[in-house]
Amino acid sequence: DTPAIEEQWELKKVTRSVVCVDDDLAVGKAVEYTLEAKGYKVTAIQKPLKALSEVFQLQPDLILCDLVMPDLDGYELCGMLRQSTAFRQTPIIMLTGKDGFIDRVRARMVGATDYLTKPFGDHELLMLLEKYIWSR
């Protein structure tokens, strides 16, 4: 069973990319700090309209998206990304200070994969990434 372990190790060494779309600079920096320490390539984007075009260029393995942002909210951004075949299977995790049932249902309706309530810990964030990135 040694080859299987070595293959898993090689798989883990593949750099996975994450885009974090949040108008709060502190959230983007915290996500970058946490995930880059674990070997992820992170691009934090504060402007949701800019994020729309950058996400298509970057083709990330997972997208973290704030719900409440100016110009384009997380629901709209998620819905637009899901319209593209390029992002139909990409995990999109909504980040928000809102913890209401209606918000969770609405996020699912526009195609969000999961929901992470702010403030969140490093462990919670890493567990979600492990769940969705490495299970693909």
C-alpha positions as CSV (number, residue, x, y, z in Angstrom):
1,D,0.0,0.0,0.0
2,T,3.0,2.4,-0.2
3,P,2.3,3.4,-3.8
4,A,-1.2,4.6,-2.9
5,I,0.2,6.8,-0.1
6,E,2.9,8.2,-2.4
7,E,0.2,9.0,-5.1
8,Q,-1.9,10.8,-2.5
9,W,1.2,12.8,-1.4
10,E,1.8,13.8,-5.1
11,L,-1.8,14.8,-5.4
12,K,-1.6,17.0,-2.4
13,K,1.5,18.8,-3.8
14,V,-0.6,20.1,-6.7
15,T,-1.2,23.8,-6.0
16,R,-4.9,24.5,-5.8
17,S,-6.1,28.0,-6.5
18,V,-8.8,30.0,-4.6
19,V,-10.3,33.3,-5.4
20,C,-11.8,35.3,-2.5
21,V,-14.2,38.1,-3.5
22,D,-14.9,40.3,-0.5
23,D,-15.0,44.1,-0.4
24,D,-13.5,44.0,3.1
25,L,-9.7,44.1,2.6
26,A,-9.1,42.5,6.1
27,V,-11.2,39.4,5.1
28,G,-9.2,39.0,1.9
29,K,-5.9,39.3,3.7
30,A,-6.9,36.9,6.4
31,V,-8.0,34.3,3.8
32,E,-4.7,34.8,1.9
33,Y,-2.6,34.4,5.0
34,T,-4.4,31.3,6.2
35,L,-4.6,29.5,2.9
36,E,-1.2,30.4,1.5
37,A,0.4,29.0,4.6
38,K,-1.2,25.7,3.6
39,G,0.1,25.9,0.0
40,Y,-3.0,27.3,-1.7
41,K,-2.6,30.0,-4.3
42,V,-5.0,32.8,-3.3
43,T,-6.2,35.8,-5.2
44,A,-8.2,38.3,-3.1
45,I,-10.4,40.7,-5.1
46,Q,-12.3,43.6,-3.5
47,K,-14.4,44.8,-6.4
48,P,-17.1,42.3,-7.5
49,L,-17.3,43.6,-11.1
50,K,-13.6,43.2,-11.5
51,A,-13.9,39.7,-10.0
52,L,-16.3,38.6,-12.7
53,S,-13.6,39.1,-15.4
54,E,-10.7,37.9,-13.3
55,V,-12.3,34.7,-12.3
56,F,-12.7,33.7,-15.9
57,Q,-8.9,34.4,-16.5
58,L,-7.8,32.6,-13.3
59,Q,-10.1,29.5,-13.5
60,P,-9.8,28.8,-9.7
61,D,-10.5,25.5,-8.1
62,L,-12.8,27.2,-5.5
63,I,-14.4,30.6,-5.1
64,L,-15.1,32.3,-1.8
65,C,-17.7,35.1,-2.2
66,D,-19.0,37.7,0.2
67,L,-22.8,38.2,0.0
68,V,-23.1,41.9,0.7
69,M,-20.9,44.0,-1.6
70,P,-21.4,47.3,-3.6
71,D,-22.4,47.2,-7.3
72,L,-22.8,43.4,-7.5
73,D,-23.8,41.3,-4.5
74,G,-22.7,37.8,-3.9
75,Y,-26.0,36.3,-5.0
76,E,-25.8,38.1,-8.4
77,L,-22.1,37.2,-8.8
78,C,-22.7,33.5,-8.0
79,G,-25.7,33.4,-10.4
80,M,-23.7,34.9,-13.2
81,L,-20.8,32.5,-12.7
82,R,-23.2,29.5,-12.6
83,Q,-24.6,30.6,-16.1
84,S,-21.2,29.8,-17.5
85,T,-20.3,26.1,-18.2
86,A,-16.8,26.9,-17.0
87,F,-18.1,27.4,-13.4
88,R,-21.0,25.0,-13.2
89,Q,-19.0,22.5,-11.1
90,T,-16.6,24.9,-9.3
91,P,-17.4,25.1,-5.6
92,I,-18.6,28.5,-4.6
93,I,-18.7,29.2,-0.9
94,M,-20.6,32.2,0.3
95,L,-19.0,34.3,3.1
96,T,-21.3,36.4,5.2
97,G,-22.1,38.0,8.5
98,K,-25.8,37.0,7.8
99,D,-26.7,33.7,9.4
100,G,-30.4,33.6,8.5
101,F,-32.2,30.7,7.1
102,I,-33.6,32.8,4.2
103,D,-30.1,33.9,3.2
104,R,-28.9,30.3,3.2
105,V,-31.8,29.2,1.0
106,R,-31.3,32.1,-1.4
107,A,-27.6,31.3,-1.7
108,R,-28.4,27.7,-2.6
109,M,-31.0,28.9,-5.1
110,V,-28.4,30.9,-7.0
111,G,-26.0,27.9,-7.0
112,A,-23.8,28.4,-3.9
113,T,-22.2,25.1,-2.9
114,D,-21.9,26.1,0.8
115,Y,-22.1,28.9,3.3
116,L,-19.6,30.1,5.9
117,T,-20.7,32.7,8.5
118,K,-18.3,35.5,9.5
119,P,-16.4,35.6,11.7
120,F,-15.0,32.2,10.9
121,G,-11.9,30.4,12.1
122,D,-9.0,29.1,10.1
123,H,-10.0,25.5,10.9
124,E,-13.6,26.0,9.6
125,L,-12.2,27.5,6.3
126,L,-9.6,24.8,5.8
127,M,-12.2,22.1,6.5
128,L,-14.5,23.5,3.8
129,L,-11.6,23.6,1.3
130,E,-10.6,20.1,2.0
131,K,-14.2,19.0,1.6
132,Y,-14.8,20.6,-1.8
133,I,-11.4,20.9,-3.5
134,W,-9.8,17.5,-2.7
135,S,-13.0,15.6,-3.2
136,R,-13.4,16.7,-6.8
